[in-house]
Amino acid sequence: MSTTSFCAFLAGVSYLFISLAQGQTIPVSIPMMNIAGKKIVSVSINGSGPYNFLLDTGSNITLVDRGLLRELKLSGIEPVTLVTVLGETSQQAGMSAKSIGIGGLNLEHVALATFDRAQMVRFDKRVQGILGENFLAHFDLLIDNDGETLTLDAGSSLAASLAGERLPISRFGIANSASTEDRLIVKVKVPSYLQKPLLFLVDSGANAAVLYPGQEGAAVRAMQGSQRADLMGLDQRQTCRIRKATVELGAEKFRGIDLAACEGLTRYKMDTDGVIPTSIFHRLFISYKGGYMIANPQPVNIVAAR
């Protein structure tokens, strides 16, 4: 039996205006640590730190351990609703940090939410927060899994240096005919399930792909030959089936990907058709400004020389 962890998104958050640190236009690369199979980066809050945060494009807000917030003397503004990819909901305190920084890049007035150390321990006691989309989406990102580095660019030079198939991204999910904001979604095909494109959340906090079928029976058919697995949210374990599958993004096929389908988790309960982990790529470039991503990009000068 295997266990796979997934992170959360928050609905109903009022975002504050955020300003970039002045004069910062050069891409910044920082190391990513591997803690309990998760990509961790060093983050400062209000000039204090650094603290270990999970890099999570699947979370639409930045979350901080409650104990750390008490140390920083940050208090709640109003409650927000926490909804995970396993369908959990709970009320959390919302607040704002004067600044959050990573690699010398700082954003001001960043919305935060919190949860207890009892929940955070599922990641690792050394991890003190989750760096989400309300911070990350202000930069272009290059997640280099092979080199274990994260590059952030507040300008356009990183995008100009990389080539590859540009896959359009959407910033909205759909749940119960309503949109959820600050999401990172791309069209994916899973031929063993359905031939038409599906909308998958691009999630750097996940280590397996997840399918949310339109019907329970469809999931059973798609998961023939699968094995039992447990997926874990912040405070809940979900029984699932997992198998190797091929997923297609644009013209490229990714074979042998771990694909899970979970009991009771259908498309009608979620805001996407599934989740695709960034760990399946050697490198992944995300251009929020350009509205696209490139799977396994190549330097422009190498492509031009071919």
Contacts in CASP RR format, 6 or more apart in sequence:
PFRMAT RR
TARGET T0000
AUTHOR 0000-0000-0000
METHOD contacts of the structure
MODEL  1
MSTTSFCAFLAGVSYLFISLAQGQTIPVSIPMMNIAGKKIVSVSINGSGP
YNFLLDTGSNITLVDRGLLRELKLSGIEPVTLVTVLGETSQQAGMSAKSI
GIGGLNLEHVALATFDRAQMVRFDKRVQGILGENFLAHFDLLIDNDGETL
TLDAGSSLAASLAGERLPISRFGIANSASTEDRLIVKVKVPSYLQKPLLF
LVDSGANAAVLYPGQEGAAVRAMQGSQRADLMGLDQRQTCRIRKATVELG
AEKFRGIDLAACEGLTRYKMDTDGVIPTSIFHRLFISYKGGYMIANPQPV
NIVAAR
1 227 0 8 1.000
1 228 0 8 1.000
1 229 0 8 1.000
1 230 0 8 1.000
2 227 0 8 1.000
2 229 0 8 1.000
2 230 0 8 1.000
2 242 0 8 1.000
3 229 0 8 1.000
3 230 0 8 1.000
3 231 0 8 1.000
3 232 0 8 1.000
3 237 0 8 1.000
4 206 0 8 1.000
4 207 0 8 1.000
4 208 0 8 1.000
4 229 0 8 1.000
4 230 0 8 1.000
4 231 0 8 1.000
4 232 0 8 1.000
4 240 0 8 1.000
4 242 0 8 1.000
4 258 0 8 1.000
4 260 0 8 1.000
5 38 0 8 1.000
5 122 0 8 1.000
5 123 0 8 1.000
5 205 0 8 1.000
5 206 0 8 1.000
5 207 0 8 1.000
5 231 0 8 1.000
5 232 0 8 1.000
5 233 0 8 1.000
6 84 0 8 1.000
6 85 0 8 1.000
6 86 0 8 1.000
6 203 0 8 1.000
6 205 0 8 1.000
6 206 0 8 1.000
6 210 0 8 1.000
6 231 0 8 1.000
6 232 0 8 1.000
6 233 0 8 1.000
6 275 0 8 1.000
7 54 0 8 1.000
7 56 0 8 1.000
7 58 0 8 1.000
7 59 0 8 1.000
7 84 0 8 1.000
7 85 0 8 1.000
7 130 0 8 1.000
7 203 0 8 1.000
7 205 0 8 1.000
7 206 0 8 1.000
7 233 0 8 1.000
7 234 0 8 1.000
8 58 0 8 1.000
8 59 0 8 1.000
8 63 0 8 1.000
8 82 0 8 1.000
8 83 0 8 1.000
8 84 0 8 1.000
8 85 0 8 1.000
8 88 0 8 1.000
8 130 0 8 1.000
8 233 0 8 1.000
8 234 0 8 1.000
9 58 0 8 1.000
9 59 0 8 1.000
9 60 0 8 1.000
9 61 0 8 1.000
9 83 0 8 1.000
9 84 0 8 1.000
9 85 0 8 1.000
9 180 0 8 1.000
9 182 0 8 1.000
9 183 0 8 1.000
9 271 0 8 1.000
10 59 0 8 1.000
10 60 0 8 1.000
10 61 0 8 1.000
10 63 0 8 1.000
10 80 0 8 1.000
10 81 0 8 1.000
10 82 0 8 1.000
10 83 0 8 1.000
10 92 0 8 1.000
10 113 0 8 1.000
11 80 0 8 1.000
11 81 0 8 1.000
11 83 0 8 1.000
11 180 0 8 1.000
12 80 0 8 1.000
12 81 0 8 1.000
13 60 0 8 1.000
13 61 0 8 1.000
13 80 0 8 1.000
13 94 0 8 1.000
13 111 0 8 1.000
13 113 0 8 1.000
13 134 0 8 1.000
14 78 0 8 1.000
14 111 0 8 1.000
15 111 0 8 1.000
15 134 0 8 1.000
15 182 0 8 1.000
16 96 0 8 1.000
16 109 0 8 1.000
16 110 0 8 1.000
16 111 0 8 1.000
17 109 0 8 1.000
18 107 0 8 1.000
18 108 0 8 1.000
18 109 0 8 1.000
18 110 0 8 1.000
18 134 0 8 1.000
18 138 0 8 1.000
19 107 0 8 1.000
19 108 0 8 1.000
19 109 0 8 1.000
20 105 0 8 1.000
20 106 0 8 1.000
20 107 0 8 1.000
20 138 0 8 1.000
20 154 0 8 1.000
21 104 0 8 1.000
21 105 0 8 1.000
21 106 0 8 1.000
21 107 0 8 1.000
24 104 0 8 1.000
24 105 0 8 1.000
24 154 0 8 1.000
25 154 0 8 1.000
25 155 0 8 1.000
25 157 0 8 1.000
26 153 0 8 1.000
26 157 0 8 1.000
27 142 0 8 1.000
27 151 0 8 1.000
27 152 0 8 1.000
27 153 0 8 1.000
27 155 0 8 1.000
27 157 0 8 1.000
27 158 0 8 1.000
28 102 0 8 1.000
28 103 0 8 1.000
28 104 0 8 1.000
28 105 0 8 1.000
28 151 0 8 1.000
28 152 0 8 1.000
28 153 0 8 1.000
29 149 0 8 1.000
29 150 0 8 1.000
29 151 0 8 1.000
30 41 0 8 1.000
30 42 0 8 1.000
30 102 0 8 1.000
30 103 0 8 1.000
30 149 0 8 1.000
30 150 0 8 1.000
30 151 0 8 1.000
30 152 0 8 1.000
31 41 0 8 1.000
31 148 0 8 1.000
31 149 0 8 1.000
31 150 0 8 1.000
32 39 0 8 1.000
32 40 0 8 1.000
32 41 0 8 1.000
32 55 0 8 1.000
32 143 0 8 1.000
32 148 0 8 1.000
32 149 0 8 1.000
32 150 0 8 1.000
33 39 0 8 1.000
33 40 0 8 1.000
33 41 0 8 1.000
33 52 0 8 1.000
33 148 0 8 1.000
34 40 0 8 1.000
34 148 0 8 1.000
35 52 0 8 1.000
35 123 0 8 1.000
35 124 0 8 1.000
35 126 0 8 1.000
35 127 0 8 1.000
36 123 0 8 1.000
36 124 0 8 1.000
36 127 0 8 1.000
37 207 0 8 1.000
38 54 0 8 1.000
38 123 0 8 1.000
38 124 0 8 1.000
38 127 0 8 1.000
38 205 0 8 1.000
38 207 0 8 1.000
39 54 0 8 1.000
39 55 0 8 1.000
39 143 0 8 1.000
39 145 0 8 1.000
39 150 0 8 1.000
39 204 0 8 1.000
39 205 0 8 1.000
40 52 0 8 1.000
40 53 0 8 1.000
40 54 0 8 1.000
40 55 0 8 1.000
40 126 0 8 1.000
40 127 0 8 1.000
41 52 0 8 1.000
41 53 0 8 1.000
41 55 0 8 1.000
41 102 0 8 1.000
41 131 0 8 1.000
41 150 0 8 1.000
42 49 0 8 1.000
42 50 0 8 1.000
42 51 0 8 1.000
42 52 0 8 1.000
42 53 0 8 1.000
42 102 0 8 1.000
42 103 0 8 1.000
43 49 0 8 1.000
43 50 0 8 1.000
43 51 0 8 1.000
43 52 0 8 1.000
43 53 0 8 1.000
43 100 0 8 1.000
43 101 0 8 1.000
43 102 0 8 1.000
43 129 0 8 1.000
43 131 0 8 1.000
44 50 0 8 1.000
44 51 0 8 1.000
44 99 0 8 1.000
44 100 0 8 1.000
44 101 0 8 1.000
44 102 0 8 1.000
44 106 0 8 1.000
45 51 0 8 1.000
45 64 0 8 1.000
45 68 0 8 1.000
45 72 0 8 1.000
45 97 0 8 1.000
45 99 0 8 1.000
45 100 0 8 1.000
45 101 0 8 1.000
46 72 0 8 1.000
46 74 0 8 1.000
46 97 0 8 1.000
46 98 0 8 1.000
46 99 0 8 1.000
47 99 0 8 1.000
47 101 0 8 1.000
48 72 0 8 1.000
51 68 0 8 1.000
51 128 0 8 1.000
51 129 0 8 1.000
52 126 0 8 1.000
52 127 0 8 1.000
52 128 0 8 1.000
52 129 0 8 1.000
53 62 0 8 1.000
53 127 0 8 1.000
53 128 0 8 1.000
53 129 0 8 1.000
53 130 0 8 1.000
53 131 0 8 1.000
54 123 0 8 1.000
54 127 0 8 1.000
54 129 0 8 1.000
54 130 0 8 1.000
54 131 0 8 1.000
54 205 0 8 1.000
55 131 0 8 1.000
55 136 0 8 1.000
55 143 0 8 1.000
55 150 0 8 1.000
55 204 0 8 1.000
55 205 0 8 1.000
56 130 0 8 1.000
56 131 0 8 1.000
56 132 0 8 1.000
56 203 0 8 1.000
56 204 0 8 1.000
56 205 0 8 1.000
57 132 0 8 1.000
57 133 0 8 1.000
57 136 0 8 1.000
57 141 0 8 1.000
57 184 0 8 1.000
57 202 0 8 1.000
57 203 0 8 1.000
57 204 0 8 1.000
57 205 0 8 1.000
57 278 0 8 1.000
57 286 0 8 1.000
58 132 0 8 1.000
58 133 0 8 1.000
58 183 0 8 1.000
58 184 0 8 1.000
58 201 0 8 1.000
58 202 0 8 1.000
58 203 0 8 1.000
58 204 0 8 1.000
58 205 0 8 1.000
58 206 0 8 1.000
58 275 0 8 1.000
59 130 0 8 1.000
59 132 0 8 1.000
59 133 0 8 1.000
59 205 0 8 1.000
60 132 0 8 1.000
60 133 0 8 1.000
60 134 0 8 1.000
60 180 0 8 1.000
60 181 0 8 1.000
60 182 0 8 1.000
60 183 0 8 1.000
61 80 0 8 1.000
61 111 0 8 1.000
61 112 0 8 1.000
61 113 0 8 1.000
61 132 0 8 1.000
61 133 0 8 1.000
61 134 0 8 1.000
61 182 0 8 1.000
62 100 0 8 1.000
62 110 0 8 1.000
62 111 0 8 1.000
62 112 0 8 1.000
62 113 0 8 1.000
62 129 0 8 1.000
62 130 0 8 1.000
62 131 0 8 1.000
62 132 0 8 1.000
62 134 0 8 1.000
62 135 0 8 1.000
63 92 0 8 1.000
63 112 0 8 1.000
63 113 0 8 1.000
63 114 0 8 1.000
63 115 0 8 1.000
63 129 0 8 1.000
63 130 0 8 1.000
63 132 0 8 1.000
64 74 0 8 1.000
64 112 0 8 1.000
64 113 0 8 1.000
64 114 0 8 1.000
64 128 0 8 1.000
64 129 0 8 1.000
64 130 0 8 1.000
65 114 0 8 1.000
65 115 0 8 1.000
65 116 0 8 1.000
65 117 0 8 1.000
65 120 0 8 1.000
65 128 0 8 1.000
65 129 0 8 1.000
66 114 0 8 1.000
66 115 0 8 1.000
66 116 0 8 1.000
66 117 0 8 1.000
67 117 0 8 1.000
68 128 0 8 1.000
68 129 0 8 1.000
69 75 0 8 1.000
69 95 0 8 1.000
69 112 0 8 1.000
69 114 0 8 1.000
72 97 0 8 1.000
74 95 0 8 1.000
74 96 0 8 1.000
74 97 0 8 1.000
74 112 0 8 1.000
75 93 0 8 1.000
75 95 0 8 1.000
76 93 0 8 1.000
76 94 0 8 1.000
76 95 0 8 1.000
77 93 0 8 1.000
77 94 0 8 1.000
77 95 0 8 1.000
77 96 0 8 1.000
78 94 0 8 1.000
79 91 0 8 1.000
79 92 0 8 1.000
79 93 0 8 1.000
79 94 0 8 1.000
80 91 0 8 1.000
80 92 0 8 1.000
80 93 0 8 1.000
80 94 0 8 1.000
80 113 0 8 1.000
81 89 0 8 1.000
81 90 0 8 1.000
81 91 0 8 1.000
81 92 0 8 1.000
82 88 0 8 1.000
82 89 0 8 1.000
82 90 0 8 1.000
82 91 0 8 1.000
82 92 0 8 1.000
82 113 0 8 1.000
82 115 0 8 1.000
82 234 0 8 1.000
83 89 0 8 1.000
84 233 0 8 1.000
84 234 0 8 1.000
84 236 0 8 1.000
85 201 0 8 1.000
85 203 0 8 1.000
85 206 0 8 1.000
85 210 0 8 1.000
85 233 0 8 1.000
85 270 0 8 1.000
85 275 0 8 1.000
86 231 0 8 1.000
86 232 0 8 1.000
86 233 0 8 1.000
86 236 0 8 1.000
86 238 0 8 1.000
86 262 0 8 1.000
86 265 0 8 1.000
87 265 0 8 1.000
87 269 0 8 1.000
87 270 0 8 1.000
88 233 0 8 1.000
88 234 0 8 1.000
88 235 0 8 1.000
88 236 0 8 1.000
92 113 0 8 1.000
92 114 0 8 1.000
92 115 0 8 1.000
93 113 0 8 1.000
93 114 0 8 1.000
94 111 0 8 1.000
94 112 0 8 1.000
94 113 0 8 1.000
94 114 0 8 1.000
95 111 0 8 1.000
95 112 0 8 1.000
95 113 0 8 1.000
95 114 0 8 1.000
96 109 0 8 1.000
96 110 0 8 1.000
96 111 0 8 1.000
96 112 0 8 1.000
97 109 0 8 1.000
97 110 0 8 1.000
97 112 0 8 1.000
98 108 0 8 1.000
98 109 0 8 1.000
99 106 0 8 1.000
99 107 0 8 1.000
99 108 0 8 1.000
99 109 0 8 1.000
99 110 0 8 1.000
100 106 0 8 1.000
100 107 0 8 1.000
100 110 0 8 1.000
100 131 0 8 1.000
100 135 0 8 1.000
101 107 0 8 1.000
102 131 0 8 1.000
102 135 0 8 1.000
102 152 0 8 1.000
103 152 0 8 1.000
105 139 0 8 1.000
105 152 0 8 1.000
105 154 0 8 1.000
107 135 0 8 1.000
107 138 0 8 1.000
110 134 0 8 1.000
110 135 0 8 1.000
111 134 0 8 1.000
115 234 0 8 1.000
117 125 0 8 1.000
118 235 0 8 1.000
119 234 0 8 1.000
119 235 0 8 1.000
120 127 0 8 1.000
120 128 0 8 1.000
120 129 0 8 1.000
122 232 0 8 1.000
122 233 0 8 1.000
122 234 0 8 1.000
122 235 0 8 1.000
133 182 0 8 1.000
133 183 0 8 1.000
133 184 0 8 1.000
134 182 0 8 1.000
136 288 0 8 1.000
137 171 0 8 1.000
137 182 0 8 1.000
137 184 0 8 1.000
137 288 0 8 1.000
138 154 0 8 1.000
138 288 0 8 1.000
139 152 0 8 1.000
139 153 0 8 1.000
139 154 0 8 1.000
139 288 0 8 1.000
140 152 0 8 1.000
140 153 0 8 1.000
140 155 0 8 1.000
140 156 0 8 1.000
140 158 0 8 1.000
140 159 0 8 1.000
140 285 0 8 1.000
140 286 0 8 1.000
140 287 0 8 1.000
140 288 0 8 1.000
140 289 0 8 1.000
141 150 0 8 1.000
141 151 0 8 1.000
141 152 0 8 1.000
141 153 0 8 1.000
141 284 0 8 1.000
141 285 0 8 1.000
141 286 0 8 1.000
141 288 0 8 1.000
142 149 0 8 1.000
142 150 0 8 1.000
142 151 0 8 1.000
142 153 0 8 1.000
142 158 0 8 1.000
142 162 0 8 1.000
142 283 0 8 1.000
142 284 0 8 1.000
142 285 0 8 1.000
142 286 0 8 1.000
142 297 0 8 1.000
143 150 0 8 1.000
143 204 0 8 1.000
143 278 0 8 1.000
143 281 0 8 1.000
143 283 0 8 1.000
143 284 0 8 1.000
143 285 0 8 1.000
143 286 0 8 1.000
144 150 0 8 1.000
144 151 0 8 1.000
144 282 0 8 1.000
144 283 0 8 1.000
145 278 0 8 1.000
145 279 0 8 1.000
145 281 0 8 1.000
145 282 0 8 1.000
145 283 0 8 1.000
145 284 0 8 1.000
146 282 0 8 1.000
146 283 0 8 1.000
151 158 0 8 1.000
153 159 0 8 1.000
155 289 0 8 1.000
156 289 0 8 1.000
158 285 0 8 1.000
159 285 0 8 1.000
159 287 0 8 1.000
159 289 0 8 1.000
159 290 0 8 1.000
160 300 0 8 1.000
161 299 0 8 1.000
161 300 0 8 1.000
162 285 0 8 1.000
162 294 0 8 1.000
162 297 0 8 1.000
162 298 0 8 1.000
162 299 0 8 1.000
162 300 0 8 1.000
163 294 0 8 1.000
163 297 0 8 1.000
163 298 0 8 1.000
163 299 0 8 1.000
163 300 0 8 1.000
163 303 0 8 1.000
163 304 0 8 1.000
164 294 0 8 1.000
164 297 0 8 1.000
164 298 0 8 1.000
164 303 0 8 1.000
165 250 0 8 1.000
165 251 0 8 1.000
165 252 0 8 1.000
165 294 0 8 1.000
165 295 0 8 1.000
166 292 0 8 1.000
166 293 0 8 1.000
166 294 0 8 1.000
167 186 0 8 1.000
167 187 0 8 1.000
167 249 0 8 1.000
167 250 0 8 1.000
167 292 0 8 1.000
167 293 0 8 1.000
167 294 0 8 1.000
167 295 0 8 1.000
168 186 0 8 1.000
168 187 0 8 1.000
168 291 0 8 1.000
168 292 0 8 1.000
169 184 0 8 1.000
169 185 0 8 1.000
169 186 0 8 1.000
169 202 0 8 1.000
169 286 0 8 1.000
169 288 0 8 1.000
169 291 0 8 1.000
169 292 0 8 1.000
169 293 0 8 1.000
170 183 0 8 1.000
170 185 0 8 1.000
170 186 0 8 1.000
170 199 0 8 1.000
171 181 0 8 1.000
171 182 0 8 1.000
171 183 0 8 1.000
171 184 0 8 1.000
171 185 0 8 1.000
171 288 0 8 1.000
172 179 0 8 1.000
172 180 0 8 1.000
172 181 0 8 1.000
172 183 0 8 1.000
172 185 0 8 1.000
173 179 0 8 1.000
173 180 0 8 1.000
173 183 0 8 1.000
173 185 0 8 1.000
173 199 0 8 1.000
173 271 0 8 1.000
173 272 0 8 1.000
174 180 0 8 1.000
174 271 0 8 1.000
174 272 0 8 1.000
175 269 0 8 1.000
175 270 0 8 1.000
175 271 0 8 1.000
180 271 0 8 1.000
183 201 0 8 1.000
183 271 0 8 1.000
183 272 0 8 1.000
184 201 0 8 1.000
184 202 0 8 1.000
184 203 0 8 1.000
184 286 0 8 1.000
185 199 0 8 1.000
185 200 0 8 1.000
185 201 0 8 1.000
185 202 0 8 1.000
185 272 0 8 1.000
186 199 0 8 1.000
186 200 0 8 1.000
186 202 0 8 1.000
186 249 0 8 1.000
186 276 0 8 1.000
186 293 0 8 1.000
187 197 0 8 1.000
187 198 0 8 1.000
187 199 0 8 1.000
187 200 0 8 1.000
187 249 0 8 1.000
187 250 0 8 1.000
188 197 0 8 1.000
188 198 0 8 1.000
188 199 0 8 1.000
188 200 0 8 1.000
188 247 0 8 1.000
188 248 0 8 1.000
188 249 0 8 1.000
188 273 0 8 1.000
188 274 0 8 1.000
188 276 0 8 1.000
189 195 0 8 1.000
189 196 0 8 1.000
189 197 0 8 1.000
189 198 0 8 1.000
189 247 0 8 1.000
189 248 0 8 1.000
189 249 0 8 1.000
189 250 0 8 1.000
190 198 0 8 1.000
190 211 0 8 1.000
190 222 0 8 1.000
190 245 0 8 1.000
190 246 0 8 1.000
190 247 0 8 1.000
190 248 0 8 1.000
190 259 0 8 1.000
191 246 0 8 1.000
191 248 0 8 1.000
192 222 0 8 1.000
192 245 0 8 1.000
192 246 0 8 1.000
193 211 0 8 1.000
193 213 0 8 1.000
193 218 0 8 1.000
193 221 0 8 1.000
193 222 0 8 1.000
194 218 0 8 1.000
198 273 0 8 1.000
198 274 0 8 1.000
199 272 0 8 1.000
199 273 0 8 1.000
199 274 0 8 1.000
200 209 0 8 1.000
200 272 0 8 1.000
200 273 0 8 1.000
200 274 0 8 1.000
200 275 0 8 1.000
200 276 0 8 1.000
201 272 0 8 1.000
201 274 0 8 1.000
201 275 0 8 1.000
201 276 0 8 1.000
202 276 0 8 1.000
202 278 0 8 1.000
202 284 0 8 1.000
202 286 0 8 1.000
202 293 0 8 1.000
203 275 0 8 1.000
203 276 0 8 1.000
203 277 0 8 1.000
203 278 0 8 1.000
204 277 0 8 1.000
204 278 0 8 1.000
204 279 0 8 1.000
205 277 0 8 1.000
205 278 0 8 1.000
206 275 0 8 1.000
206 276 0 8 1.000
206 277 0 8 1.000
206 279 0 8 1.000
207 258 0 8 1.000
207 277 0 8 1.000
207 279 0 8 1.000
208 229 0 8 1.000
208 231 0 8 1.000
208 242 0 8 1.000
208 258 0 8 1.000
208 259 0 8 1.000
208 260 0 8 1.000
208 277 0 8 1.000
209 245 0 8 1.000
209 247 0 8 1.000
209 257 0 8 1.000
209 258 0 8 1.000
209 259 0 8 1.000
209 260 0 8 1.000
209 274 0 8 1.000
209 275 0 8 1.000
209 276 0 8 1.000
209 277 0 8 1.000
209 280 0 8 1.000
210 231 0 8 1.000
210 240 0 8 1.000
210 259 0 8 1.000
210 260 0 8 1.000
210 261 0 8 1.000
210 262 0 8 1.000
210 265 0 8 1.000
210 274 0 8 1.000
210 275 0 8 1.000
211 219 0 8 1.000
211 222 0 8 1.000
211 259 0 8 1.000
211 260 0 8 1.000
211 261 0 8 1.000
211 273 0 8 1.000
211 274 0 8 1.000
212 261 0 8 1.000
212 265 0 8 1.000
212 266 0 8 1.000
212 267 0 8 1.000
212 269 0 8 1.000
212 270 0 8 1.000
212 272 0 8 1.000
212 273 0 8 1.000
212 274 0 8 1.000
213 219 0 8 1.000
213 222 0 8 1.000
213 261 0 8 1.000
213 266 0 8 1.000
213 267 0 8 1.000
214 266 0 8 1.000
214 267 0 8 1.000
214 268 0 8 1.000
215 266 0 8 1.000
216 264 0 8 1.000
216 266 0 8 1.000
219 241 0 8 1.000
219 261 0 8 1.000
219 266 0 8 1.000
222 259 0 8 1.000
222 261 0 8 1.000
223 241 0 8 1.000
223 242 0 8 1.000
223 243 0 8 1.000
223 259 0 8 1.000
223 261 0 8 1.000
224 243 0 8 1.000
225 243 0 8 1.000
226 241 0 8 1.000
226 242 0 8 1.000
226 243 0 8 1.000
226 261 0 8 1.000
227 241 0 8 1.000
227 242 0 8 1.000
227 243 0 8 1.000
228 239 0 8 1.000
228 240 0 8 1.000
228 241 0 8 1.000
228 242 0 8 1.000
229 240 0 8 1.000
229 241 0 8 1.000
229 242 0 8 1.000
229 260 0 8 1.000
230 237 0 8 1.000
230 238 0 8 1.000
230 239 0 8 1.000
230 240 0 8 1.000
231 237 0 8 1.000
231 238 0 8 1.000
231 240 0 8 1.000
231 260 0 8 1.000
231 262 0 8 1.000
232 238 0 8 1.000
238 262 0 8 1.000
238 263 0 8 1.000
238 265 0 8 1.000
239 262 0 8 1.000
239 263 0 8 1.000
240 260 0 8 1.000
240 261 0 8 1.000
240 262 0 8 1.000
240 263 0 8 1.000
241 260 0 8 1.000
241 261 0 8 1.000
241 262 0 8 1.000
242 258 0 8 1.000
242 259 0 8 1.000
242 260 0 8 1.000
243 258 0 8 1.000
243 259 0 8 1.000
244 255 0 8 1.000
244 256 0 8 1.000
244 257 0 8 1.000
244 258 0 8 1.000
244 259 0 8 1.000
245 256 0 8 1.000
245 257 0 8 1.000
245 258 0 8 1.000
245 259 0 8 1.000
246 253 0 8 1.000
246 254 0 8 1.000
246 255 0 8 1.000
246 256 0 8 1.000
246 257 0 8 1.000
247 253 0 8 1.000
247 254 0 8 1.000
247 257 0 8 1.000
247 259 0 8 1.000
247 276 0 8 1.000
247 280 0 8 1.000
248 254 0 8 1.000
249 276 0 8 1.000
249 295 0 8 1.000
252 295 0 8 1.000
252 296 0 8 1.000
254 280 0 8 1.000
257 280 0 8 1.000
267 273 0 8 1.000
278 284 0 8 1.000
281 295 0 8 1.000
281 296 0 8 1.000
282 296 0 8 1.000
283 296 0 8 1.000
283 297 0 8 1.000
284 293 0 8 1.000
284 294 0 8 1.000
284 295 0 8 1.000
284 296 0 8 1.000
284 297 0 8 1.000
285 293 0 8 1.000
285 294 0 8 1.000
285 297 0 8 1.000
286 293 0 8 1.000
287 293 0 8 1.000
287 294 0 8 1.000
END
